[in-house]
Amino acid sequence: MSDDYFKNRNKNNTVRLRELEDELPEFCQEFFVGIESTTTPLTRLNYAYDLRIFFGFLAGFVRRFRSIPVTSFELSDLQRVTTEDIENFISYLSFYTVDGKEYSNDNRGKARKLSTVRAFFKYFYNKNKLENDAAAKIKMPKVLEKEIIRLEVDEVVNLLNTAESGDGLHGRQVAFHERTKLRDTALLTLFLGTGIRISECVGLNIDDIDFNVNGFTVTRKGGKRTTLYFSDEVAVALKEYLDERLNYEGVDESERALFLSLQKRRISTRAVQDLVKKYSSIVTPLKKITPHKLRSTYGTNLYRQTNDIYMVAEVLGHRDVNTTKKHYAATSDDIRRQAARSIILRDSKD
């Protein structure tokens, strides 16, 4: 996988973070520098977005702070924030407007933003710059686990067949299909056959693929480099696409991305999301299938075949096996049901 791809992505996130710092109180910069060694640029950027909402709330809806512009907040003002203020902030997140645009959060969104505020207060409290940590006293909103949406075996077959044939496409989709069917089939096969993340997929370069071992190297969350392996079925789809990819006309010689857009540049995550939606909506219109749902489909199939949760966690790149257990608890129930059906105590002919 291209190191340049991740360097550019981290660079863009860092640049955007610095832009957001200009919209936040000056002491926020100390927080971002202090957590730099333990977080990614994307995590810090998301923290900045959340803190912008938080300070906007304080300046706009808490009376004792209304005379203070967001960028003029001092650390001593943070000391005056109460648990009631933070509870009101959580309530505010249910519905609010910024620059005329409406936003809303369910409990999952509220929990994420509260996590940011907690980390922010905890940082300055641990540095002995706050006398108390008001955010630590706030309970997390209860988040109900979502049902994991995945493709069934027949839906996987139909999805790949649809990508190959183009059946069900209409209008301009039909016109473009002949030019993208090998690419799209290879992409979908790779998702379903390896459980690769979308960021890892779009970051792949031609040189990353090694058909001698049927594997490729990806950079996982936290910067860890890992080799993923694929089956002969995935290899066939990749080879068919590569034969076409290597003969594209008008591609810059420096462009080594594996998957290209119609503009002959590295495909974007948005384009991948759109193509997954395009084919899956034909096969299973009642399910909202995304690249992550294809990853879940792979994880489910692997667990059903191996019943090894640690293998699934390792292949998917989960740092905590409890995350894997939580996601595939329903599959464990499937296995137990299958085990019950497998035991025959008396032959029905007797």
Sequence and secondary structure as in RCSB ss.txt:
>XXXX:A:sequence
MSDDYFKNRNKNNTVRLRELEDELPEFCQEFFVGIESTTTPLTRLNYAYDLRIFFGFLAGFVRRFRSIPVTSFEL
SDLQRVTTEDIENFISYLSFYTVDGKEYSNDNRGKARKLSTVRAFFKYFYNKNKLENDAAAKIKMPKVLEKEIIR
LEVDEVVNLLNTAESGDGLHGRQVAFHERTKLRDTALLTLFLGTGIRISECVGLNIDDIDFNVNGFTVTRKGGKR
TTLYFSDEVAVALKEYLDERLNYEGVDESERALFLSLQKRRISTRAVQDLVKKYSSIVTPLKKITPHKLRSTYGT
NLYRQTNDIYMVAEVLGHRDVNTTKKHYAATSDDIRRQAARSIILRDSKD
>XXXX:A:secstr
  HHHHHHHHHHHHHHHHHHHTTS TTHHHHHHHTGGGS HHHHHHHHHHHHHHHHHHHHH GGGTTS GGG  H
HHHHT  HHHHHHHHHHTTSEEETTEEE   HHHHHHHHHHHHHHHHHHHHTT  S  GGGGS            
  HHHHHHHHHHHHH TT  THHHHHHHHHHHHHHHHHHHHHHH   HHHHHT BGGGEETTTTEEEEE GGG E
EEEE  HHHHHHHHHHHHHHTT SS  TT  BSSB TTSSB  HHHHHHHHHHHHHHH TTS   HHHHHHHHHH
HHHHHH  HHHHHHHHT SSHHHHHHHTHHHHHHHHHHHHHH  SS TT 
